[in-house]
Amino acid sequence: MTGPDAPAALRATGLGFRYRARGGWTLRDCEFTVPGGRIAALVGRNGAGKSTLLHLAGGLLRPRTGEIQVLDAAAPGTPEARARVALLTQDKPLYPRFTVADTLRMGRKLNFSWDQAVAERTVREGGIALAARVGELSPGQRTRVALALALGKRPELLLLDEPMADLDPVARGEIMAALMAEAAERGTSIVLSSHVLPELEQTCDWVVVLRDGRIELCEDAEVLRENHAVLTGHADQADALLARHTVVHRRAGGRQLTALVRQRGPLRGDWHVERPRLEDILISYLRAGDTVRPDGAEPTEAAA
């Protein structure tokens, strides 16, 4: 992970949160740093705590334990943080009776730093008329309008909670391209929660993996690719492999073993080695608690 003195877009120390009505902890003992200027993928199964973490970073919730900071110093929810951070939640709250032009006008009045040209371009690239009423737009079009509000604010940190779940593949590609351009041109830090793992491969350069409310990974995406390997070889090499490397996921079929490992030094033994895709690494870590079993067997469907 990034050192404690590195400039950070998002930093948490001992962060924990639980909803009073539910009883259990949604997040517990979370420690991580997302460096500034990165496009970070926030990945986890349903219920892992992704939305809660983004709501904490956006100031909609307050931690029960520990702390979280945005942009290296600001506490979420303070006037300084609200001026520098934009959060786009899953419900994308918009006024249905407003026209798109009314909505952007509201954004201009509520934000001291506002870029009308960027907001209008984001809307028009989706083929949306400024005179259209928000309540008459499709879910995907409403997502575009909400994103226009977020980008028009010109935030230093943009938090996106499953923003493209209701977009078609072409629209998702266009939005991801716009986000990459935003990060490249302005150095905007972006934290993006998404289940569409293949699309993260080409767009995100930092990865945060949440599993059961705890941080499983938080590091550079390219370093992850370089440090992991898919090994295929004879199953009798399993004990030697476990002794030297971290086995994230493995499966055995007869006398053959296939394993995704994090290398802790040179590979030894008679292995066929392949470099995994980022998607493969992420899925393996999300399943790690289920799939790494003493006998190397796959879990049952119910366990997975």
N, C-alpha and C positions, 0 to 999 in steps of 0.2 A: 504493500500500500504506500501511498504518498506519505512523506515524512510530516511530522506535526507542524513544521514551520512553512510548509509549501502553501502558496496561494490556493485557496479552495473556493469552489462554487458552493459546495455543500459539505458540512462536517458534523458528525454526530459522536458524542461521547457518552457511553452508558445509557443510551436512549431506550426508554421503555414507555409503552402506552397500553392501556386497557380500557375498554368501554365498560362503564359501571354495570349496565344491564346484562352484559354477557359474562362477566366474572373473570374469565381467563385473560392472559396477556396476549394482545395482538402483536406487539413488538417487545422484545426483551434483550437487554444488554447489547444494543447495536452500537458498534464502533466502526466508523468508516470515514473516508475522505474522498470526495470527487473533485479532482483538480479543475481549476477554471479553464474556460475555453474548450471544453470537451463536449462531445455529443455522447451522453451516457445512457445505456440501456438499463432499465430497471426491470428485472425478470424474476418471475416466481409463479408458482401455481396459484389457482384461485384460493383466496383466504390467507395467502402468505403474509399480507400486510403492506402490499405495494401502495394502495390508495391511501391507507392511513399514514404511511411515511410521507407521501407527497402532500397530504393535507397538513401534516405537522410542518413541513418545509414551507408551505404557503401561508402558515399562520391561522388556518381554520381550526386547528386543534392545538392543545398545549401538552407537552410531555408530562407523564406521571413521574418518571425518573429520568435522570441525566439531562442532557441538553442537545440542541441542534442549532447550528448557525448557518446562515446563508452569506455568500460573498465575503467570507473570511472574518466577519465581525458582527454583522447585523443579526439581531434576534427576529425570527419570523413574526409577522404581525405588527411590528413597529412601523411608524411612518416612514423611516428610512428604507426598511425592507419592502414595504408596499410600493414605494416609488421605483424600486429597482428590480422587483420580481413579478412575474406574471404566472398565474396558475390556470390551466385549462382542465376542469374536472370532467368526469364522465357525463354528468347530467347537462353540462353546457348551458347554464341558466341564461336565457334571453327573454326579452319581452315579446310575446307573439304578436301583439297589435302594432308594434313598431315596424316601420319599414327598415330596410337595410341601411338607408341613408340616415334615418333617425338613430339607429343603433351606433353607427360610426360617429355621429354628432355627439352622442352621449359619451362615447369613449374619449373624444377630443376635450369635452368639458371636464371630465373626471381625472384626466391625466395631464400633468404639467408638461411632460415631454411626450409629444404625440406626432406621429408621422402619417398624415392623411393619405399621402401618395402610396405608401406601403399598404395601408389598410384597404384602400380602394383596389389596388392591384391584386391583392390576395382574393378579394371578392370577384373581380371581373375575370380572373383566370379560371374561375369555376363556372363561368357563364351565368352569373347571377346579376340581375338588374338591381340597381340601387333603389328603384321604386318598389321592388317586391316586398310584400309583408312577410316578416319572419315566420309567422304561424302557418303560412302557405308553402313554405319551403320543405324540401325533402330532408330527412335526417342528415344526409351527407352534405347538403347545402348549408344547413344550420351549423354543422361542424366548421365549414369554411368561414362563416360569418364570425363564429366564436374565435377561431384562430386569427382572423383579421383584427379583432379587438386586442388579442394578446400581442401580435406582432406590431400593431400600430403603436402600442405603448412603448416600444423600443426597450424592452427589458434587458438587463444584464444577465439575468437567469430566467429561463423559460422552463416551467414544470408542466409536463403533459401527461395526463392520466388516461391511457388508452384512447388517444385522440382520433384514431383512424379506424376504429372498429366498425363504423357504419359507412365507410367509403369503399367504392369499388377499386380493383387493383390499379387502374389507370390513375384515379384520383389520389390513391395512396402514394403512388410513385411521384406525382406532381408535388404533393405536400412534403414528402421526404426531401425532394430536390430543393424546395423552398427553404426548408430547415437547414439543410447543409449550406446553402448559400448564405443564410443568416449567420451561421456560425463562422463561415470563412470570411465574410465581409466585415462583420462587426465584432467578432470574437465572442459572440453570445454563448453562454454556457447553457446546455440543454440537457434535461433529465427526462427521459421518455420511457414510460411504462408501456409495454406491448407484449402480446402473445404471438405476434407474427414474427417468429424468429428468423426465417430466411431473409426478411427485409432488413434486419439489423446488421447482417453480415457486411453490407456495403456502406452502411451509413454511420454506425456507432463505433467510436474508438475507445470507449471505456465501458466496463460491464460491472453492474451490481446485481448479485444474485441473492434473493431472499428465500429462505426455506424455514418454514415453521416459525416465522417471526424473528429469525436471527439472520445475520449477515453470513452468507456462505462464501461469497467471493466479492472482491472489490478491487479491480485492477485493469491495467491496459489490455485491450482486446488483442493486440498483436503479440504481446508477451504471453498471453494465454495460449495462442496458437503455437507459438514457438516451444513452449514448455510442455506441451501435451503430445502424445502419440497414440495411435491405435496399433496394437501389437497382435499378431496372430502367430501361434506356434503350438508346440506340444504341451498338453496340460500338465505334465510332470515338472514344468518350469515355474509353476505358480508360486511355490513357496519362496524360491529365489527372487522372483519378481516382487513379491510383497515385502521382502526384507530390504530391498534397495530403493523402491519407488512407491509413490502413493497411487494405489489402484482406485480409481474413481468408480469404475463400472466394469464388470466382467461377465462373460457368459461362456459356458462350456458345452460342447456338443461332442459326445464320445471322447476321443483323446485330444481333441483340439480345443484350445482356449483363445478367446478373443478378449482383449482388455483395453480400455482407455486408461492411460496412466499419466500422471504428472511426473516427469523425469526429475530425479534427484542426483543426476550424474550420468555417466556413460551407460548405454544399454549393453547388457551382456547376455549371451545366449543366442539360440538359433531362432530369431524372430523375423517375421515379415513386418516392416514398419511403414505406416502411412501417417501423413499429417491430417488431423481432423479439421472439419469445418467448425466455425464458431458455434453454429447451431447444434452440432453433435456434442460439443463440450458442454454447452448450457443444459441440454436435455439430460446428459449424464449426471451433472451435479444436482439437477432437480430430482432425479430418481435415485440418487446415491444411497439414501437411507433405506430404500426398498430393495435395491438390486445387489449390493455388495454383501453376499452371504457366504458363510464358510465353505459351502460346497460349490460355490460359483454358479448356482442355478438361477434361472430367471424367477421373478416373483410370480405369484398367481395373479390373475386378472383383478381380483378383489384388492390385493395388496398394492397393485400399481395404480 
